Amino acid sequence: MEGSVLARIAAVVFVAIAITAALVEMDRDEAGQAARPAVPLIPEADTLRTEQRRCQELGEAAASDPDCLAVWAETRDRFLGRDRTGGE
């Protein structure tokens, strides 16, 4: 290979490394720590999820259970992004 081809390849590699280093550095805060907050390992207890499990265990009887109907309505509203507090 000619010297100019090797120089071009080296320049491309250098630029790629410089861009990668800049992106990594932008992701850190002033103290050098990762800017994103740590995700808790133990999720908070979700009462809706507990009720969904209970309704699942009821089987067909859940279709006539008013509590399960309310749980399904809340689940549907969360999924669709609706506000259940009164205003949409």
N, C-alpha and C positions, 0 to 999 in steps of 0.2 A: 504494500500500500504506500501511497505517497504521503509525504509529511503533512500536506494540507488536509487530506482526508482524516488523518489521525487527529489533527488539531481541531477539526470540526466536531468529530466524535467526542473528544475531550471537553469541548466547550458545551455541547449538549448535555453531557453527563453532569458537568459542573452546574449548569443552570437548573437541571432537575433536582439536584441535591440542595441547591440554595432555596428553591421554591418550597421543597419539603420542609426544610429547617425553618423557614419563615412561617409556614402554616402551623407547625408544631409550637413555635414560640408565641404566635398570636392566640393560641388556645390556653395559654397560662396567664395567671394574674401576676400582680407585682411581686408577690412573695415567692413565685416560682412554683406554686402549686397548681394543679389542674383547676380551671375556672368553674367547671361544672360541680354542683353539689353531689355528695355521695348519696347513692340510692340506699335507703334502709333495707337491710336484709330480711327483716320481719315486717310484712305488710300489716297495716292497721286492720283490726277486725271490721269486717263489712257485714252489718246486720242484714242488708239486702241479700247478699250472697248466701248467708245462713238460711234465710227464709226461702230462697230459691231451691236450695237443697232439700228443705223440708217438703216443699210442694212437689218436688221431683219424686220423693219417696212415697208420697200419697198416691201417685199414679192417676187413674181416671177420677178418683174422688176429688182431686184438686180442682177440677173444672167447675165444681159446685161450691167450693170453699171460698167464702168472701175474702178471707185474708190472702189466699193465693191469687185471687183476681186482682187485689190491690197491689200485690208484689209484682205481678206481670205488667200492670199498668205503669208502675214506677220504673221497671226495667225498660219497657218500651220508650218511656219518656226520656230516660237517660241516654238510650241509644240514639234517639232522634234529636237530642239536644234541646228538648223542651224544658221550660221552667215551670215547675209544679207549684210555685209560691203564689201564683195568681196572674202574673203578666208574662207574655211570651216575648 
